[in-house]
Amino acid sequence: MTLKPSARGAAALTWAKSSYSANEPDSACVEVATCTCEGILVRDSKDPEGPHLCFTPDSWNAFVAFAVAATV
């Protein structure tokens, strides 16, 4: 996992990208960060200043559980 700090508003966020992701400049990867005021944030690693998705912790946990079950 790669951690990448960034500033978003007044709070600094630490974005994480899977170690399975390629480090090529145009690789298709997403990064995630936890924000106490919003929940779990997801962004495109190629566009770190662009828009992001925000999930509640319950929604994110359901997604992760689904993804894990789908890979088994």
CNS distance restraints for C-alpha pairs under 8 A (distance, minus, plus):
assign (resid   1 and name CA) (resid  16 and name CA) 6.35 0.50 0.50
assign (resid   1 and name CA) (resid  17 and name CA) 5.46 0.50 0.50
assign (resid   1 and name CA) (resid  18 and name CA) 4.47 0.50 0.50
assign (resid   1 and name CA) (resid  19 and name CA) 4.11 0.50 0.50
assign (resid   1 and name CA) (resid  20 and name CA) 7.70 0.50 0.50
assign (resid   2 and name CA) (resid  16 and name CA) 5.44 0.50 0.50
assign (resid   2 and name CA) (resid  17 and name CA) 5.09 0.50 0.50
assign (resid   2 and name CA) (resid  18 and name CA) 6.44 0.50 0.50
assign (resid   2 and name CA) (resid  19 and name CA) 6.29 0.50 0.50
assign (resid   3 and name CA) (resid  14 and name CA) 6.22 0.50 0.50
assign (resid   3 and name CA) (resid  15 and name CA) 5.51 0.50 0.50
assign (resid   3 and name CA) (resid  16 and name CA) 4.48 0.50 0.50
assign (resid   3 and name CA) (resid  17 and name CA) 6.56 0.50 0.50
assign (resid   4 and name CA) (resid  14 and name CA) 5.50 0.50 0.50
assign (resid   4 and name CA) (resid  15 and name CA) 4.95 0.50 0.50
assign (resid   4 and name CA) (resid  16 and name CA) 6.26 0.50 0.50
assign (resid   5 and name CA) (resid  12 and name CA) 7.05 0.50 0.50
assign (resid   5 and name CA) (resid  13 and name CA) 5.75 0.50 0.50
assign (resid   5 and name CA) (resid  14 and name CA) 4.18 0.50 0.50
assign (resid   5 and name CA) (resid  15 and name CA) 5.94 0.50 0.50
assign (resid   6 and name CA) (resid  12 and name CA) 5.84 0.50 0.50
assign (resid   6 and name CA) (resid  13 and name CA) 5.43 0.50 0.50
assign (resid   6 and name CA) (resid  14 and name CA) 6.20 0.50 0.50
assign (resid   6 and name CA) (resid  15 and name CA) 7.32 0.50 0.50
assign (resid   7 and name CA) (resid  11 and name CA) 6.34 0.50 0.50
assign (resid   7 and name CA) (resid  12 and name CA) 4.42 0.50 0.50
assign (resid   7 and name CA) (resid  13 and name CA) 5.95 0.50 0.50
assign (resid   8 and name CA) (resid  12 and name CA) 5.95 0.50 0.50
assign (resid   8 and name CA) (resid  13 and name CA) 6.69 0.50 0.50
assign (resid  13 and name CA) (resid  33 and name CA) 6.43 0.50 0.50
assign (resid  13 and name CA) (resid  34 and name CA) 7.29 0.50 0.50
assign (resid  13 and name CA) (resid  35 and name CA) 7.03 0.50 0.50
assign (resid  14 and name CA) (resid  33 and name CA) 5.83 0.50 0.50
assign (resid  14 and name CA) (resid  34 and name CA) 7.68 0.50 0.50
assign (resid  15 and name CA) (resid  31 and name CA) 5.79 0.50 0.50
assign (resid  15 and name CA) (resid  32 and name CA) 5.30 0.50 0.50
assign (resid  15 and name CA) (resid  33 and name CA) 4.63 0.50 0.50
assign (resid  16 and name CA) (resid  31 and name CA) 5.24 0.50 0.50
assign (resid  16 and name CA) (resid  32 and name CA) 5.28 0.50 0.50
assign (resid  16 and name CA) (resid  33 and name CA) 6.30 0.50 0.50
assign (resid  17 and name CA) (resid  21 and name CA) 7.03 0.50 0.50
assign (resid  17 and name CA) (resid  29 and name CA) 7.46 0.50 0.50
assign (resid  17 and name CA) (resid  30 and name CA) 6.53 0.50 0.50
assign (resid  17 and name CA) (resid  31 and name CA) 4.67 0.50 0.50
assign (resid  17 and name CA) (resid  32 and name CA) 6.75 0.50 0.50
assign (resid  17 and name CA) (resid  45 and name CA) 8.00 0.50 0.50
assign (resid  18 and name CA) (resid  31 and name CA) 7.66 0.50 0.50
assign (resid  21 and name CA) (resid  27 and name CA) 7.72 0.50 0.50
assign (resid  21 and name CA) (resid  29 and name CA) 6.35 0.50 0.50
assign (resid  22 and name CA) (resid  27 and name CA) 6.19 0.50 0.50
assign (resid  22 and name CA) (resid  29 and name CA) 7.94 0.50 0.50
assign (resid  23 and name CA) (resid  27 and name CA) 7.00 0.50 0.50
assign (resid  25 and name CA) (resid  46 and name CA) 7.10 0.50 0.50
assign (resid  26 and name CA) (resid  46 and name CA) 6.52 0.50 0.50
assign (resid  27 and name CA) (resid  46 and name CA) 7.58 0.50 0.50
assign (resid  28 and name CA) (resid  44 and name CA) 7.79 0.50 0.50
assign (resid  28 and name CA) (resid  45 and name CA) 7.55 0.50 0.50
assign (resid  28 and name CA) (resid  46 and name CA) 7.58 0.50 0.50
assign (resid  29 and name CA) (resid  44 and name CA) 6.28 0.50 0.50
assign (resid  29 and name CA) (resid  45 and name CA) 5.58 0.50 0.50
assign (resid  29 and name CA) (resid  46 and name CA) 7.52 0.50 0.50
assign (resid  30 and name CA) (resid  42 and name CA) 6.59 0.50 0.50
assign (resid  30 and name CA) (resid  43 and name CA) 5.54 0.50 0.50
assign (resid  30 and name CA) (resid  44 and name CA) 4.70 0.50 0.50
assign (resid  30 and name CA) (resid  45 and name CA) 5.17 0.50 0.50
assign (resid  31 and name CA) (resid  42 and name CA) 5.66 0.50 0.50
assign (resid  31 and name CA) (resid  43 and name CA) 5.43 0.50 0.50
assign (resid  31 and name CA) (resid  44 and name CA) 6.41 0.50 0.50
assign (resid  31 and name CA) (resid  45 and name CA) 5.81 0.50 0.50
assign (resid  32 and name CA) (resid  40 and name CA) 6.84 0.50 0.50
assign (resid  32 and name CA) (resid  41 and name CA) 5.48 0.50 0.50
assign (resid  32 and name CA) (resid  42 and name CA) 4.56 0.50 0.50
assign (resid  32 and name CA) (resid  43 and name CA) 6.60 0.50 0.50
assign (resid  33 and name CA) (resid  40 and name CA) 5.85 0.50 0.50
assign (resid  33 and name CA) (resid  41 and name CA) 5.17 0.50 0.50
assign (resid  33 and name CA) (resid  42 and name CA) 6.69 0.50 0.50
assign (resid  34 and name CA) (resid  39 and name CA) 5.88 0.50 0.50
assign (resid  34 and name CA) (resid  40 and name CA) 4.71 0.50 0.50
assign (resid  34 and name CA) (resid  41 and name CA) 6.19 0.50 0.50
assign (resid  35 and name CA) (resid  39 and name CA) 5.11 0.50 0.50
assign (resid  35 and name CA) (resid  40 and name CA) 6.11 0.50 0.50
assign (resid  35 and name CA) (resid  41 and name CA) 7.03 0.50 0.50
assign (resid  38 and name CA) (resid  54 and name CA) 6.77 0.50 0.50
assign (resid  38 and name CA) (resid  55 and name CA) 7.67 0.50 0.50
assign (resid  38 and name CA) (resid  56 and name CA) 7.28 0.50 0.50
assign (resid  39 and name CA) (resid  54 and name CA) 6.48 0.50 0.50
assign (resid  39 and name CA) (resid  55 and name CA) 5.79 0.50 0.50
assign (resid  39 and name CA) (resid  56 and name CA) 4.99 0.50 0.50
assign (resid  39 and name CA) (resid  57 and name CA) 5.73 0.50 0.50
assign (resid  40 and name CA) (resid  54 and name CA) 5.63 0.50 0.50
assign (resid  40 and name CA) (resid  55 and name CA) 5.08 0.50 0.50
assign (resid  40 and name CA) (resid  56 and name CA) 6.25 0.50 0.50
assign (resid  40 and name CA) (resid  57 and name CA) 6.32 0.50 0.50
assign (resid  40 and name CA) (resid  60 and name CA) 6.90 0.50 0.50
assign (resid  41 and name CA) (resid  52 and name CA) 6.37 0.50 0.50
assign (resid  41 and name CA) (resid  53 and name CA) 5.59 0.50 0.50
assign (resid  41 and name CA) (resid  54 and name CA) 4.57 0.50 0.50
assign (resid  41 and name CA) (resid  55 and name CA) 6.40 0.50 0.50
assign (resid  42 and name CA) (resid  52 and name CA) 5.41 0.50 0.50
assign (resid  42 and name CA) (resid  53 and name CA) 5.06 0.50 0.50
assign (resid  42 and name CA) (resid  54 and name CA) 6.45 0.50 0.50
assign (resid  43 and name CA) (resid  47 and name CA) 7.53 0.50 0.50
assign (resid  43 and name CA) (resid  48 and name CA) 6.69 0.50 0.50
assign (resid  43 and name CA) (resid  50 and name CA) 7.57 0.50 0.50
assign (resid  43 and name CA) (resid  51 and name CA) 6.73 0.50 0.50
assign (resid  43 and name CA) (resid  52 and name CA) 4.54 0.50 0.50
assign (resid  43 and name CA) (resid  53 and name CA) 6.47 0.50 0.50
assign (resid  44 and name CA) (resid  48 and name CA) 6.34 0.50 0.50
assign (resid  44 and name CA) (resid  50 and name CA) 7.68 0.50 0.50
assign (resid  44 and name CA) (resid  52 and name CA) 7.43 0.50 0.50
assign (resid  55 and name CA) (resid  59 and name CA) 5.91 0.50 0.50
assign (resid  55 and name CA) (resid  60 and name CA) 5.83 0.50 0.50
assign (resid  56 and name CA) (resid  60 and name CA) 6.19 0.50 0.50
assign (resid  57 and name CA) (resid  61 and name CA) 6.07 0.50 0.50
assign (resid  58 and name CA) (resid  62 and name CA) 6.21 0.50 0.50
assign (resid  59 and name CA) (resid  63 and name CA) 6.24 0.50 0.50
assign (resid  60 and name CA) (resid  64 and name CA) 6.19 0.50 0.50
assign (resid  61 and name CA) (resid  65 and name CA) 6.11 0.50 0.50
assign (resid  62 and name CA) (resid  66 and name CA) 6.15 0.50 0.50
assign (resid  63 and name CA) (resid  67 and name CA) 6.12 0.50 0.50
assign (resid  64 and name CA) (resid  68 and name CA) 6.11 0.50 0.50
assign (resid  65 and name CA) (resid  69 and name CA) 6.15 0.50 0.50
assign (resid  66 and name CA) (resid  70 and name CA) 6.08 0.50 0.50
assign (resid  67 and name CA) (resid  71 and name CA) 6.48 0.50 0.50
assign (resid  68 and name CA) (resid  72 and name CA) 6.70 0.50 0.50
